[in-house]
């Protein structure tokens, strides 16, 4: 029992000493390990600091180096962060101007001012970063940066950056294809706008010049009327000649209020006719110009014995509103214009002169000349260069109208003159049918009467009172009236376009029997085309005293 007790104490005492020694040994081990770790960490820090300073002094480039330097700068000198940002901005703009410089070389702009400026600017950026004062004070120092030097460096960098941006903005158009394309589009659009306005203004001015009565033409008419008033005994009315109704002769119809133009047409026909005495001219004008026209042909008789009959529209009694739709429409338009003027409302109706009766006389040739079988219609803006008697010998094969067709390709087809959206037009006519020209037309008056063409014209003119079938002019109703009743003549009989087309071949003109100054540039106007004008002026009677007095300038 006693042994047991001692053993128990001894065991208790020995176990406590062993545990104390074990705990002491563990503490010593932990302390040693911490000491070693501290020494190792200190060693690493001491050895890495010089290396970092060395790398920073060389200002490594690249994203990782930039982040590394920035991190170290935050732990050392706050001005270094500012320096890094300025340096990066300079490098970015060096890269940018070098890129523009390279593209300039690619575009073969070596001799251009811009290329030299880009190269100089890139060099200036590079020279700035390697400047000794900045290099020693900012990039190679291991201590704190001098703020004054940094501020000066920043100012120079910003000045160069500003200049670089201005240069790039100025020259960007040369390098940005999309910008160039857009600018070209804008320029084309602006030029088209100006061109459209110029065309409209030019067309309007040309129309005014064409429709206005030149001073010389007005002077001639007044001189002729004055001559009649001063010497009434010289200009008594003659009895009608038998030749005016002789169907065996060659008859011409000319409807015009222009004295000098009619004289040129008649003179050119006679001078080129083989037998002038067999040619008869039926001139119809308005009441205002009939006296002047009669005095002209009395003072200047036609050469070669040709015959000239001068009448006014008013001399034909059948041309009344009860028979002629155009006369009725003119009177109706006059009334509506007067009412609109009295009421002060907007003018909805155009001047009725858009369809003067002189132009529509061509639809009444059989009634005007009942004893004739054929007649040649000539406009007052034509010149005849060859004998025309061959036209009366052409077999029209039962057709009414002999004319030169004007269509080529898709131009001058019926669709250009008539409203094919209207059912009446769409059902009756072919939009691709070839149009022909007024100005020189040989009409078979017997076939006209047989086909009742005047009635056809009346029907369509009544249907078009609201102008929904066609707009203005006499060609559209002519195309309708003589649809399928027109025989195509050889183009050498009638060459058109001398009043608007400067590109007509002179060979084509010289070979033509009739040349036509259709268009606004009439040969008696100042706006006439010079290359064609002499073809007309050579038939002007310059020996006539009133032509000289009125200074026609021809």
C-alpha positions in Angstrom: 0.0 0.0 0.0 2.9 2.3 0.9 4.7 1.5 -2.3 1.7 2.1 -4.3 1.5 5.5 -2.8 5.1 6.5 -3.5 4.9 5.1 -6.9 2.0 7.3 -7.5 3.7 10.4 -6.4 6.9 9.6 -8.2 5.0 9.0 -11.4 3.2 12.3 -10.9 6.3 14.2 -10.3 8.2 12.8 -13.3 5.3 13.3 -15.8 5.1 17.0 -14.9 8.8 17.6 -15.6 8.7 16.0 -18.9 5.7 18.1 -20.0 7.4 21.3 -19.0 10.5 20.4 -20.9 8.4 19.5 -24.0 6.5 22.9 -23.9 9.8 24.8 -23.5 11.3 23.0 -26.5 8.2 23.9 -28.7 8.4 27.6 -27.8 12.1 27.6 -28.6 11.4 26.1 -32.0 8.6 28.5 -32.9 10.7 31.5 -31.8 13.5 30.2 -34.0 11.3 29.8 -37.0 9.9 33.3 -36.7 13.4 34.7 -36.3 14.5 32.9 -39.5 11.4 34.2 -41.4 12.0 37.7 -40.3 15.7 37.5 -41.3 14.6 36.1 -44.7 12.0 38.8 -45.3 14.5 41.5 -44.4 17.0 40.1 -46.7 14.6 40.0 -49.6 13.5 43.6 -49.0 17.1 44.8 -48.7 18.2 43.1 -51.9 15.1 44.0 -54.0 15.0 47.8 -53.3 18.2 48.7 -55.3 16.9 46.6 -58.2 13.6 48.5 -58.3 15.4 51.8 -58.2 17.6 50.7 -61.0 14.7 49.7 -63.2 12.7 52.8 -62.5 15.6 55.0 -63.4 15.5 53.4 -66.9 11.8 54.1 -67.4 10.8 50.7 -68.8 8.1 50.7 -71.4 5.1 48.4 -71.7 1.9 47.9 -69.7 3.4 45.7 -67.0 6.4 48.0 -66.5 4.1 51.1 -66.4 2.0 49.5 -63.7 5.1 48.4 -61.8 6.6 51.9 -61.9 3.3 53.5 -60.9 2.9 51.1 -57.9 6.4 52.0 -56.7 5.9 55.7 -57.3 2.9 55.6 -55.0 5.2 54.3 -52.3 8.0 56.8 -53.0 7.3 60.2 -54.7 3.7 61.3 -55.8 5.2 63.4 -58.5 6.4 60.3 -60.3 2.8 59.3 -61.0 2.3 62.6 -62.7 5.5 62.2 -64.7 4.4 58.7 -65.8 1.1 60.0 -67.0 2.7 62.9 -68.9 5.3 60.5 -70.4 2.6 58.1 -71.5 0.6 60.9 -73.2 3.7 62.0 -75.1 4.4 58.4 -76.2 0.8 58.0 -77.3 1.0 61.1 -79.5 4.3 60.0 -80.9 2.7 56.8 -82.0 -0.3 58.6 -83.5 1.7 61.1 -85.6 4.0 58.4 -86.8 0.9 56.5 -87.9 -0.4 59.5 -89.9 3.1 60.0 -91.3 3.3 56.4 -92.5 -0.1 56.7 -94.1 1.0 60.0 -95.8 3.9 58.1 -97.3 1.6 55.4 -98.5 -0.5 58.0 -100.3 2.6 59.3 -102.0 2.4 62.6 -100.2 6.2 62.8 -99.4 6.5 66.3 -100.7 3.5 67.6 -98.9 3.6 70.0 -96.1 1.6 67.7 -93.8 4.1 64.8 -94.1 7.0 67.0 -93.1 5.0 68.4 -90.1 4.1 64.9 -88.9 7.8 63.8 -89.1 9.0 66.9 -87.3 6.3 66.6 -84.6 7.3 62.9 -83.9 10.9 63.9 -83.7 10.1 66.8 -81.3 8.3 64.5 -79.0 11.3 62.1 -79.0 13.8 64.9 -78.5 11.8 66.3 -75.6 12.0 63.1 -73.6 15.7 62.8 -74.2 16.5 66.4 -73.4 19.5 66.4 -70.9 17.8 68.7 -68.4 14.7 66.5 -68.3 16.6 63.3 -68.5 18.8 64.0 -65.5 16.1 65.7 -63.4 13.2 63.4 -64.1 14.1 60.1 -65.6 17.6 59.2 -64.2 17.3 60.6 -60.7 16.9 58.2 -57.7 15.6 60.9 -55.4 12.5 63.0 -55.4 11.5 64.9 -58.6 11.9 68.6 -59.0 8.3 69.9 -59.3 9.4 73.0 -61.3 11.2 71.0 -63.9 8.2 68.6 -64.1 5.9 71.5 -64.6 8.0 72.8 -67.4 8.2 69.4 -69.0 4.4 69.0 -68.7 3.9 72.4 -70.4 6.1 71.5 -73.3 4.4 68.1 -73.7 0.9 69.7 -73.6 2.0 72.4 -76.2 3.1 69.6 -78.6 0.0 67.5 -77.9 -2.2 70.5 -78.7 -0.4 71.2 -81.9 -0.5 67.5 -82.8 -4.3 67.4 -82.3 -4.8 70.5 -84.4 -2.7 69.1 -87.2 -4.5 65.8 -87.1 -7.9 67.5 -87.0 -6.9 69.6 -90.0 -5.6 66.7 -92.1 -8.0 64.0 -90.9 -10.1 64.5 -94.0 -7.2 63.4 -96.2 -6.9 60.1 -94.3 -10.4 59.3 -93.3 -12.0 57.7 -96.3 -15.5 57.7 -94.8 -15.2 61.4 -94.1 -14.0 62.0 -97.6 -16.9 60.1 -99.1 -19.4 62.0 -96.9 -17.9 65.3 -97.9 -18.0 64.4 -101.6 -21.6 63.4 -101.2 -22.4 66.6 -99.5 -20.6 68.6 -102.2 -22.4 66.7 -105.0 -25.7 67.3 -103.3 -25.0 71.0 -102.9 -23.8 71.3 -106.5 -26.9 69.5 -107.8 -29.1 71.9 -105.8 -27.3 74.9 -107.4 -27.4 73.3 -110.8 -31.2 72.7 -110.4 -31.7 76.3 -109.4 -29.5 77.5 -112.2 -31.4 75.4 -114.8 -34.8 76.7 -113.5 -33.6 80.3 -113.6 -32.0 79.8 -117.0 -35.1 78.2 -118.4 -37.3 81.0 -117.0 -35.0 83.7 -118.4 -34.8 81.9 -121.7 -38.6 81.7 -121.8 -39.0 85.4 -121.1 -36.4 86.2 -123.8 -38.2 83.9 -126.3 -41.7 85.2 -125.6 -40.9 88.8 -125.3 -41.1 91.0 -128.4 -37.6 92.3 -129.3 -37.4 96.0 -129.7 -36.3 95.7 -133.4 -39.3 93.5 -134.2 -41.7 96.0 -132.5 -40.0 98.8 -134.4 -40.4 97.1 -137.7 -44.1 96.5 -137.2 -44.7 100.1 -136.1 -42.7 101.5 -139.1 -44.8 99.4 -141.5 -48.1 100.5 -139.9 -46.9 104.1 -140.0 -46.1 103.7 -143.7 -49.7 102.5 -144.4 -51.2 105.4 -142.4 -49.0 107.9 -144.2 -49.7 106.6 -147.7 -53.1 104.9 -147.7 -53.5 105.2 -151.5 -50.6 102.8 -152.0 -52.1 100.1 -150.0 -55.6 99.6 -151.2 -57.0 96.1 -150.9 -56.5 94.0 -154.0 -59.1 91.5 -155.3 -58.3 87.9 -154.6 -56.2 86.2 -157.3 -57.3 83.1 -159.0 -54.0 81.5 -158.1 -55.0 81.5 -154.4 -57.5 78.7 -155.2 -55.7 76.9 -158.0 -55.1 73.3 -156.9 -52.5 72.8 -159.6 -50.1 75.1 -157.9 -47.9 74.5 -154.8 -49.7 76.0 -151.7 -48.1 76.8 -148.4 -49.8 77.8 -145.1 -47.9 80.0 -142.7 -49.6 81.2 -139.5 -47.6 83.9 -137.6 -47.5 87.3 -136.1 -43.8 87.8 -136.8 -43.2 89.9 -140.0 -39.5 89.3 -140.4 -39.8 85.6 -139.7 -42.5 85.1 -142.3 -40.5 87.1 -144.9 -37.5 84.8 -144.3 -39.7 81.6 -144.8 -41.2 82.9 -148.0 -37.9 84.2 -149.4 -36.0 81.0 -148.6 -38.7 78.9 -150.4 -38.7 81.1 -153.5 -34.9 81.4 -153.7 -34.6 77.6 -153.8 -37.6 76.9 -155.9 -37.2 75.8 -159.5 -40.4 77.5 -160.7 -41.2 80.3 -158.2 -44.2 81.4 -160.1 -46.0 78.2 -159.2 -45.8 78.7 -155.4 -48.6 80.3 -153.4 -48.2 81.4 -149.8 -51.2 81.8 -147.5 -50.1 83.9 -144.6 -52.6 84.3 -141.7 -51.8 86.6 -138.8 -53.7 88.4 -136.0 -55.6 91.6 -136.3 -52.8 93.7 -134.8 -50.2 92.6 -137.4 -52.2 92.1 -140.5 -51.6 95.7 -141.7 -47.8 95.5 -141.2 -47.7 92.1 -142.9 -49.6 93.4 -146.0 -47.4 96.5 -146.2 -44.2 94.4 -146.1 -45.2 92.2 -149.1 -46.5 95.3 -151.0 -43.2 97.1 -150.4 -41.1 94.0 -151.0 -42.8 91.8 -153.7 -41.8 88.2 -153.7 -39.2 87.4 -156.4 -39.9 85.1 -159.3 -43.6 85.9 -159.5 -44.7 83.9 -156.4 -48.0 84.8 -154.9 -48.7 85.9 -151.3 -52.1 86.1 -149.7 -52.3 87.8 -146.3 -55.3 87.5 -144.0 -56.3 87.9 -140.4 -57.8 85.2 -138.2 -60.9 87.3 -137.9 -61.5 87.0 -141.7 -62.6 83.4 -141.2 -66.2 83.6 -140.0 -66.5 79.9 -139.1 -63.9 80.3 -136.3 -66.5 81.1 -133.7 -67.1 79.8 -130.2 -70.1 77.8 -131.4 -67.9 75.8 -133.7 -64.4 75.9 -132.3 -63.8 74.5 -128.8 -60.6 76.4 -128.4 -62.3 79.7 -128.9 -65.0 78.8 -126.4 -62.3 77.7 -123.9 -60.4 81.0 -124.4 -63.6 83.0 -123.8 -64.4 80.9 -120.7 -60.8 81.3 -119.4 -61.1 85.1 -119.9 -64.3 85.3 -117.9 -62.9 83.2 -115.1 -59.7 85.3 -115.0 -61.8 88.5 -114.7 -63.9 87.0 -111.9 -60.8 85.9 -110.1 -59.3 89.3 -110.4 -62.4 91.1 -109.2 -62.6 88.7 -106.2 -59.0 89.2 -105.4 -58.5 85.4 -105.2 -55.5 83.4 -106.4 -55.0 83.2 -110.1 -55.9 79.7 -110.9 -56.1 80.1 -114.6 -53.2 80.8 -116.9 -53.2 83.5 -119.5 -55.3 82.2 -122.3 -52.5 83.0 -124.7 -51.2 79.6 -123.9 -53.4 78.4 -126.8 -53.6 81.3 -129.3 -55.9 80.7 -132.2 -53.1 81.1 -134.6 -51.5 77.9 -133.4 -54.8 76.0 -133.7 -55.6 77.1 -137.3 -53.7 74.0 -138.5 -56.7 71.9 -137.5 -58.9 73.8 -139.9 -57.0 73.7 -143.2 -59.8 72.0 -145.2 -62.3 74.7 -144.2 -59.9 77.5 -144.8 -58.9 76.3 -148.3 -61.9 74.3 -149.6 -60.7 74.1 -153.2 -57.3 72.7 -152.5 -56.2 69.1 -152.5 -52.8 69.4 -150.7 -51.1 72.0 -148.7 -47.7 72.3 -147.0 -47.7 73.7 -143.5 -44.6 75.6 -142.5 -43.8 77.2 -139.1 -42.4 80.7 -139.1 -39.1 79.5 -137.5 -38.0 77.4 -140.4 -35.6 78.0 -143.3 -36.0 76.2 -146.6 -32.8 75.2 -148.3 -34.0 73.1 -151.3 -36.8 72.9 -153.7 -39.8 71.4 -151.9 -42.0 70.5 -154.9 -41.1 66.8 -154.4 -43.3 66.7 -151.3 -46.4 67.1 -153.4 -45.4 64.1 -155.4 -45.0 61.7 -152.4 -47.7 59.1 -152.3 -49.2 59.3 -148.8 -51.0 56.0 -149.3 -54.3 57.3 -148.1 -52.8 58.9 -145.0 -53.6 62.5 -144.1 -50.4 63.8 -142.7 -46.8 63.4 -144.0 -44.3 64.3 -141.3 -40.8 63.4 -140.1 -40.8 61.2 -137.0 -38.8 62.4 -134.0 -38.6 59.3 -131.8 -35.3 57.5 -131.1 -34.9 55.0 -128.3 -37.5 55.8 -125.6 -37.6 59.5 -126.5 -40.5 61.4 -128.1 -43.0 58.6 -127.8 -46.7 59.2 -127.2 -46.2 58.5 -123.5 -44.3 61.8 -123.2 -47.2 63.9 -124.5 -50.3 62.2 -123.4 -51.6 61.2 -119.9 -51.7 57.4 -120.1 -53.0 57.2 -116.5 -56.3 58.4 -117.9 -58.5 55.5 -119.1 -59.6 57.3 -122.3 -56.0 57.7 -123.4 -54.9 54.3 -122.2 -57.6 52.5 -124.1 -57.2 54.2 -127.4 -53.5 54.8 -127.9 -50.1 52.9 -127.8 -47.7 54.7 -125.4 -44.8 53.5 -127.4 -46.1 54.9 -130.7 -43.6 57.2 -132.4 -44.3 60.9 -132.3 -43.7 63.2 -135.2 -42.9 66.9 -135.6 -44.9 69.9 -136.6 -43.1 72.6 -138.6 -43.1 71.0 -142.1 -46.1 68.9 -142.8 -47.7 67.9 -146.1 -51.5 67.4 -145.7 -53.8 65.6 -148.1 -56.9 67.7 -147.6 -59.1 65.2 -149.5 -58.1 62.4 -147.1 -58.6 64.8 -144.2 -62.2 65.4 -145.2 -62.8 61.8 -145.8 -61.5 60.8 -142.3 -63.3 63.7 -140.6 -60.1 64.7 -138.8 -61.5 68.1 -137.7 -64.4 66.4 -135.9 -62.0 64.1 -134.2 -60.0 67.1 -133.0 -63.1 68.8 -131.7 -64.2 65.7 -129.7 -60.8 65.3 -128.0 -60.5 69.1 -127.4 -63.9 69.1 -125.6 -62.8 66.1 -123.5 -59.7 67.9 -122.5 -61.3 71.1 -121.3 -60.0 70.4 -117.8 -56.6 69.6 -119.3 -56.4 66.1 -117.8 -55.6 64.3 -121.1 -52.7 66.5 -122.0 -51.4 69.8 -120.8 -50.5 72.5 -123.4 -49.6 72.9 -127.0 -50.9 71.7 -130.3 -48.7 68.6 -130.8 -50.6 66.3 -128.3 -54.0 66.9 -130.0 -52.2 66.6 -133.4 -50.8 63.2 -132.4 -54.3 62.1 -131.4 -56.1 63.6 -134.4 -53.7 62.0 -136.9 -53.1 58.8 -135.0 -52.6 56.0 -137.6 -53.1 58.6 -140.3 -49.5 59.9 -140.5 -46.9 58.7 -143.1 -43.3 58.9 -142.0 -41.1 61.0 -144.3 -37.4 60.7 -144.8 -35.5 62.7 -142.1 -33.6 64.7 -144.6 -36.8 66.6 -145.4 -36.9 68.2 -142.0 -34.0 68.6 -139.4 -35.1 70.0 -136.0 -33.4 71.4 -132.9 -31.5 74.5 -134.1 -33.2 76.5 -131.4 -31.9 74.4 -128.5 -29.4 71.7 -129.6 -25.8 73.0 -130.2 -24.6 69.5 -131.3 -26.4 69.0 -134.6 -24.1 67.8 -137.4 -23.4 70.4 -140.1 -23.5 67.6 -142.7 -27.0 66.8 -141.5 -28.0 70.5 -141.7 -26.5 71.0 -145.1 -28.3 68.0 -146.5 -31.7 69.0 -145.1 -34.5 70.5 -147.2 -35.9 72.4 -144.2 -34.1 73.3 -141.0 -36.2 74.2 -138.0 -35.3 76.5 -135.1 -37.7 74.9 -132.7 -36.9 75.8 -129.1 -36.4 79.1 -127.3 -33.3 80.3 -129.1 -34.9 81.7 -132.2 -32.6 83.2 -134.9 -34.1 86.7 -134.6 -33.3 86.8 -130.9 -30.1 87.8 -129.1 -30.0 84.4 -127.5 -29.8 82.5 -130.8 -26.9 80.1 -131.3 -24.2 81.7 -133.4 -23.2 78.5 -135.3 -26.7 78.4 -136.8 -27.8 82.0 -137.0 -26.1 82.8 -140.4 -28.3 80.1 -142.0 -31.3 82.3 -141.2 -29.8 85.8 -141.6 -28.7 85.2 -145.2 -32.4 85.2 -146.1 -33.2 88.5 -144.3 -34.0 91.3 -146.7 -31.3 93.7 -145.5 -32.0 96.1 -148.4 -35.4 96.9 -146.9 -35.1 100.4 -145.4 -37.1 99.6 -142.2 -34.9 96.6 -141.4 -31.9 98.9 -141.5 -33.7 101.6 -139.4 -34.8 99.1 -136.8 -31.3 97.8 -136.3 -31.9 94.0 -136.4 -28.2 93.4 -135.9 -28.2 90.6 -138.5 
